[in-house]
Amino acid sequence: MNTNEPRIYLLPNLMTAGNLCCGFFAVLTIFKGMELNDFAAAYPFYEKAILLIFGSCLFDLLDGRLARMGGQESPFGQEFDSIADVVSFGMAPALLVSKAVLFNLPSKIGWAIAFIYLLCGAMRLARFNCLANMPKQPGDSNDFRGIPIPMAAGFIASITFLLIDFSKNEPGNDLGFWNYVLGATMLGLSALMISNLKYPSFKKIDLQTKGTFLSIIAGAIIIVLLLNENTRWYTPTIIFSLYLLYGLIRPLLSKNWRQNIEHLIDSDEKTDL
């Protein structure tokens, strides 16, 4: 066996390939929508693209979990994951927002905002890989530095869906000041991705993590909301918004408050086998 060959583990990298596949088809679907002059006709394509971005989020969640559970983390998987993330959570959301909502902004400002988001996302991933390859020191935190790009993409995709859903019956599909709100939101997310603000990673969660009554009840409520036809599109917006806001207020919380909140989701206790 060639010792110079990188280790390529099947299941984690298969999940990463699923992430990349969803991102690729999201981009293709957005291009199909761009070919249509009628927004009402293009809307189903944008909706499908948003679903594919959510699918990428799910695959991205699974690849890291599988790698850690099986002790199969590797430099190859890390780099492959980042490349997939640039497509699924950088290119796809940037293209979606610039064509589905920000196209009404003057002087191609929408394209500029979308590119800044893509650029900051790519830089965040590059910084993450650099930090991950540095020697670990005792007491180092598993927290993310800056909001993770999948969470930023999920937030912007869910907000975009709500806005284009609200605007599809408006004359000319003009969102007015909401164009500027979404543009400012994308710039804010861009800044958050390359900021030093700490976000919890929840990397300790696996199949043996011991849950609490509150976490199980909260999980069940989320599942019900996602399955309900009237709330399934609003629920992702709430979830991504809570994560984004928690990172912003986290430095203001006491250590005990932070530990209590994060313990509900990321308990490091294991079940007895």
N, C-alpha and C positions, 0 to 999 in steps of 0.2 A: 504493500500500500504506500502511495506517495504521501509522505508526511507534510509536504508543502501544500497539499490540497486542503481547502477550508472544509470544516465539518458542516454538512448540510442535512439537517434533521427533517424528516418527512412531514409530520403533522403540523408543527408550527409554521413551516414555510409554505405548506399547502394553504393554511389559513391566510397567510400574507398574499399568496397568489389570488385567493378569493377577494381580498381587499383590493388588489390592483385591477382585477377583472371588473369589479363593480365600478371602480373609478373610471376605467376605460370606457365602459358602456354608458356611464353617466355623461361623459364628455361627448360621445357620439350622439346621444339622445338630445343633448342641448343643441348640438349643431343642426339636428333635424328640426328642432323648434325654431332656430334662427332662420331657416330657409323659408318660413311661413310669414307672410306680411300681416296676417290676421292673428292678433294675440289670443283670441278665443280658441282658434285652431291649434296654436302653439302651446297653450296651457297644459294639455295632457302630457306633452313631452317634458315640460319642466317639472310637472308633478312626479313623473316616473324617474327623472334624474335625481330628485330629492330623495325618493325611496332608495335609489341605488347608493346615494351617499350615506344614508342611514345603514344600509347593508354593509358598506365598507367599515363603518364604525363598529358593527358587530363582529366582523372578521378581525378587525384590529384588536378588539378586546380579547378575542379567543387566542390569537397567535402568541401573545405574551404570556397568557395564563398557562397554555399548554407547554410552552418552553420552560417556564419556571417549575411547573409541577413535575415535569420529567427530567429536570436538570439538564435541559438541552439548549440553554442560551449559548449563542455563539456570535462571533463578529460578523459572519456572513448573514445570519438572521437579522442582526441589528441593522446592517447596511441595506439589506433587501427591504426591510420594513420601512426604512426612511424613504427609499425611492418610491415605494408604493404610496406612502403617505403624501408625498409631493403631488402625485397625480390625483389621488382620491380626495384629499383634504385641502390641497392648495389650488391646483388647476381647475378642478371641477366646480367648487364653490365660487371661485373668482369669475369663471366664465358664466356660470348660472346667474349670479347677481348682476354682473355688468350688462347682460342681455335681457334678463327678465324684469329688472327693476330700475337699475341705474342708467338705462339707455336714454331716459328723458333728461338727464343732467346735461348742461351745456358744455361745449368745447371739449368733448371727449373726457370730461372729468371722471366719468364712470370707469373708463378703461384704466385711467391712472390709479384710481382708488383700488381697483381689483388687482392691478399689478403690485402695488405696495403690499397688499395682503399676501399675495403669492410669494413675494420676495421675503417678507418677514417670516412667513411659515417655513420657507426653505432654510433661512438662517437659524431659526429656532431648532430645526431638526439637526443641522450641522453642529450647533453648540451642544445639543443633547448628546450626540455621539462622542464629541470630544470629552465631555464631562464623564460619560459612562466609561470611557477607556482610561481614565485617570485612576491611580491606585486609591483604594478605599481607605479612609482613616477611621479609627474607632469613634463611634458616636455619629458618623455621617448619617444624614437623613435620607429617606427614600423619596422625599417630596420632589415634585417637579419644579424647575425654575422657569417661571412663565407658564401661561395657560397652555396645556397640550393642544396641538393642532387638530386632533380629532374632535375635541370638545369645542374648539372654536368653529370648526366646520359644521358640526352638528347644530350649534347655536345659530349660525348665520343661515344654514339651510332651512331650519324650522321657522325662523322669523321670515325668511323670504317666501316660504309657502303661504304663511298667513297673509302677508301683504299682497301677493299676487292673487290669492283667493278673494280677498276683500275688493281688489281692484278690477276683477275680470268683468264686472257688470258696469264699471264706470265708463263714461264717454272718453274714448281715446286711451283708456287704461292709464290715465295720469294720476299718480299718487300724490302729486303736489309736494308738500313739505316732507312727506314720508320718504321721498327719494333722498332728501338731505339727512334725515334721521338714520336711514340705513347706511348711507355713505359714511356718516360720522361713526356709526357702530362698527363698520368694517375697519376704519382707521383705528378705533379704540382697541379692537381685537388684535390688530397688527402690533400695536404698542404693547399689549399685554403678553403676546407671544415672545417678544424679545426682552421683556422686563425681567427683573429679579424677584418679582412677587412669587411667593411659594404657594403651590397648589398640592393638595394631598394626592398621592398616586393610587392608593387602595391596592397596592401590589400584593398584599398579604392574603387577599381573598382567594380561596381555592375550594375544592370539593370537601375539604376537611375542616374548613373554618366554622367555628361555632357561632351560630346566630343568636340574637336576642329576640324576645317577644316583639319588641317595637320594630326591629328590622324586618322580621317576617311579615308583620301586619303591613308595614309600609310597602314591602315588595309586592304583596298580594294586591294592595290598592293600585299600585302602578300597573300591574298586569291587567286588572279589570279596566282601568282607564284606557290602556292601549288597545284593548279589544272592543271597547265601546265605540260605536260608529260616530257618536256625537262628540267624543272627547279625544279620540286617538290622535288627531292632528295637533291638538293643543298640549297634550301631555309631554311630548319631546321638548317643546319650547320651555315648559315649566322646569323640566329636569335639567336641561342645559343652562337655563337662566339661574337656577339655584346654585349650581356648581360655580358658575362665573362669579356670582355675587358673593358666594362664600369665600372665595379666594381674596376678594377685595376687602371684606370685613374681618378676615381671619387674623391679621396682625393686631386688630383692636380687641380681640377676645383674650380672656385670661387663659393660661395654660390648662387649667382644669376644665374650662368650657370647651376648648378645642379637643381635649382628650375625650370628654364625654360625647361630643357630637360625632367624632370620627370613630369612636369605639362601636357606635351603633351600626356602622357600615363595615369597618375594617378591623374586626376583632382578630387578635393574633392567637387566640385560644383555638385548639384543635379538638375535634370530637374524639372520643375514645373508640378505637377499633376493636 
